[in-house]
Amino acid sequence: MDVAREPPIIGDMSERELFTKRLRLSPIDLPLVEAVMAGDRAGVERLCGASFPKAWPGRALIERAFTASLDAIRRDPEGRLWGDHLLLLRHEPRVVGSVVFHGAPDDEGVVEVAYGVEDESQGKGFATEGVSACVAWALAQPGVRAVRATTLPWHTPSLRVIAKIGMVKVGMRDSELLGEMIVFETRTKPALAGA
């Protein structure tokens, strides 16, 4: 997997804060999710220590990113928000996007990643940089064997991110809401015998 031109600087795994050349990836926690869901922009900005884009996150994005209800997230914040990060510029206190997983690893050690970058920051490589760091982090976690990403066949920017981080197509999936989607994956490398 060619996850990054420069490997992420990974901090204390319990804190999950990651750094890349241009980004600080800050963990998403329950108080932040509650503030976002309540529409408390000032609270969100205070909690993350950065400004949010004017039109982001919108209600549609929140509903896609947090597929579980707020009650479900409250019941299991550690599992539901596993690996989720805000993408902040390293040298400017501004949120440009997020990378989220659809919960902790399943019984087979698989997690699914999703990501988004606000409109004015698209096309600058932030998604590739942030997703690359989060995928590398996820693959380094105990019990994780693979990271998957699912996207629409016509979603060229998402397909570019997936290709740049070295994921390979493993199949198709039907979505009741979105139709046919392509499933991509990257796996951990098996340990060498005798190593």
C-alpha positions as CSV (number, residue, x, y, z in Angstrom):
1,M,0.0,0.0,0.0
2,D,1.4,3.4,-1.0
3,V,-0.3,5.4,1.7
4,A,1.7,8.5,1.7
5,R,4.7,10.2,0.2
6,E,5.7,11.0,3.8
7,P,4.5,8.7,6.6
8,P,2.3,10.3,9.2
9,I,3.8,11.3,12.5
10,I,1.7,9.2,14.9
11,G,1.3,10.5,18.4
12,D,0.1,8.6,21.5
13,M,-2.3,5.9,20.1
14,S,-4.7,6.5,23.1
15,E,-5.0,10.1,22.0
16,R,-5.1,9.3,18.3
17,E,-3.9,12.7,17.2
18,L,-2.0,12.4,13.9
19,F,0.1,14.8,12.0
20,T,1.0,15.0,8.3
21,K,3.1,17.6,6.5
22,R,0.1,20.0,6.2
23,L,-2.6,18.6,8.6
24,R,-3.3,17.9,12.2
25,L,-5.8,15.1,12.5
26,S,-7.8,15.6,15.8
27,P,-9.9,12.9,17.2
28,I,-13.7,13.3,17.1
29,D,-15.3,12.7,20.5
30,L,-18.8,12.6,21.9
31,P,-18.9,16.3,23.1
32,L,-17.9,17.4,19.6
33,V,-20.6,15.2,18.0
34,E,-23.2,16.5,20.4
35,A,-22.3,20.1,19.6
36,V,-22.4,19.5,15.9
37,M,-25.7,17.7,16.1
38,A,-27.1,20.5,18.2
39,G,-26.0,23.1,15.6
40,D,-23.8,24.8,18.3
41,R,-21.2,26.2,15.9
42,A,-19.4,28.3,18.7
43,G,-19.3,25.2,20.9
44,V,-17.8,23.1,18.0
45,E,-15.2,25.7,17.3
46,R,-14.3,26.0,20.9
47,L,-14.0,22.2,21.4
48,C,-11.8,21.7,18.3
49,G,-9.9,25.0,18.7
50,A,-10.4,25.9,15.0
51,S,-12.9,27.6,12.7
52,F,-15.3,25.6,10.7
53,P,-16.2,26.4,7.1
54,K,-19.4,28.6,6.8
55,A,-21.3,26.0,4.9
56,W,-19.9,22.9,6.6
57,P,-20.8,20.6,8.2
58,G,-24.3,20.7,6.8
59,R,-27.2,18.5,8.0
60,A,-26.8,16.1,5.0
61,L,-23.1,15.6,5.7
62,I,-23.8,14.9,9.4
63,E,-26.4,12.3,8.5
64,R,-24.1,10.6,6.1
65,A,-21.0,10.7,8.4
66,F,-22.7,9.6,11.5
67,T,-24.8,6.7,10.3
68,A,-25.7,5.8,13.9
69,S,-28.2,7.8,15.8
70,L,-26.9,10.2,18.5
71,D,-28.3,7.8,21.1
72,A,-26.3,4.9,19.6
73,I,-23.2,7.1,19.6
74,R,-23.8,8.0,23.3
75,R,-24.2,4.3,24.2
76,D,-20.9,3.4,22.6
77,P,-18.8,6.5,21.8
78,E,-15.5,4.5,21.8
79,G,-16.8,2.0,19.3
80,R,-18.9,4.3,17.1
81,L,-16.3,7.1,16.9
82,W,-13.3,4.7,16.5
83,G,-10.6,6.3,14.5
84,D,-12.7,9.4,13.5
85,H,-10.7,12.6,12.9
86,L,-11.2,16.2,11.9
87,L,-8.7,17.5,9.3
88,L,-7.3,20.8,10.5
89,L,-4.6,22.8,8.8
90,R,-1.3,22.5,10.8
91,H,-0.4,26.2,10.5
92,E,-3.9,27.7,10.6
93,P,-6.7,26.9,13.0
94,R,-9.2,25.9,10.4
95,V,-11.1,22.6,9.8
96,V,-11.0,21.5,6.1
97,G,-12.6,18.1,6.4
98,S,-13.0,14.8,8.2
99,V,-12.1,11.1,8.0
100,V,-14.5,8.8,9.8
101,F,-14.8,5.0,10.1
102,H,-18.1,3.3,10.3
103,G,-17.3,2.0,13.8
104,A,-14.7,-0.2,15.4
105,P,-13.3,-3.3,13.5
106,D,-15.8,-6.1,12.9
107,D,-15.3,-9.7,13.8
108,E,-13.1,-10.2,10.7
109,G,-10.9,-7.2,11.6
110,V,-12.4,-5.0,8.9
111,V,-13.1,-1.3,9.2
112,E,-14.7,1.0,6.6
113,V,-13.4,4.5,6.0
114,A,-15.3,7.6,4.7
115,Y,-14.1,11.1,4.2
116,G,-15.0,14.6,3.1
117,V,-13.4,17.9,2.4
118,E,-15.2,21.2,2.4
119,D,-15.8,22.8,-1.0
120,E,-13.2,25.6,-0.8
121,S,-10.4,23.1,0.2
122,Q,-11.1,20.5,-2.4
123,G,-8.6,19.7,-5.1
124,K,-5.6,20.4,-2.9
125,G,-4.8,16.9,-1.8
126,F,-6.1,17.2,1.8
127,A,-8.4,14.1,1.4
128,T,-5.5,12.0,0.2
129,E,-3.2,13.2,2.9
130,G,-5.8,12.8,5.7
131,V,-7.2,9.4,4.5
132,S,-3.7,8.1,4.0
133,A,-2.7,8.9,7.6
134,C,-5.9,7.5,9.1
135,V,-5.7,4.3,7.0
136,A,-2.0,3.8,8.1
137,W,-3.1,4.4,11.8
138,A,-6.0,1.9,11.4
139,L,-3.8,-0.8,9.9
140,A,-1.4,-0.4,12.8
141,Q,-4.2,-1.1,15.4
142,P,-4.4,-4.5,17.1
143,G,-7.0,-6.7,15.4
144,V,-7.3,-4.7,12.2
145,R,-6.7,-6.8,9.1
146,A,-8.2,-4.6,6.4
147,V,-9.6,-1.1,5.7
148,R,-12.4,-0.7,3.1
149,A,-13.7,2.3,1.2
150,T,-16.9,2.3,-0.8
151,T,-17.7,4.9,-3.5
152,L,-19.9,5.5,-6.5
153,P,-18.5,4.6,-9.9
154,W,-18.9,8.2,-11.2
155,H,-17.3,9.9,-8.1
156,T,-14.0,10.8,-9.7
157,P,-12.5,12.7,-6.8
158,S,-13.1,9.8,-4.4
159,L,-11.8,7.3,-6.9
160,R,-8.6,9.4,-7.2
161,V,-8.1,9.4,-3.4
162,I,-8.6,5.7,-3.3
163,A,-6.1,5.0,-6.1
164,K,-3.5,7.3,-4.6
165,I,-3.5,5.5,-1.3
166,G,-3.2,2.1,-3.0
167,M,-6.5,0.5,-2.4
168,V,-7.6,-2.2,-4.8
169,K,-11.1,-3.0,-6.0
170,V,-12.5,-6.1,-4.3
171,G,-16.1,-6.0,-5.4
172,M,-19.4,-4.2,-5.8
173,R,-22.2,-3.4,-3.3
174,D,-25.7,-2.3,-3.8
175,S,-26.9,0.6,-1.7
176,E,-30.7,1.0,-1.3
177,L,-30.2,4.7,-1.3
178,L,-27.3,5.3,-3.8
179,G,-27.4,2.3,-6.1
180,E,-24.3,0.3,-7.2
181,M,-21.1,1.1,-5.4
182,I,-17.5,0.0,-5.8
183,V,-15.8,-1.6,-2.8
184,F,-12.0,-1.1,-2.4
185,E,-9.7,-2.5,0.3
186,T,-6.2,-2.5,1.6
187,R,-4.9,-5.2,4.0
188,T,-2.2,-5.5,6.6
189,K,0.8,-7.4,5.4
190,P,1.0,-10.9,7.0
191,A,3.9,-11.4,9.3
192,L,6.8,-13.4,7.8
193,A,7.4,-16.8,9.2
194,G,10.5,-16.8,11.4
195,A,10.8,-13.0,11.4
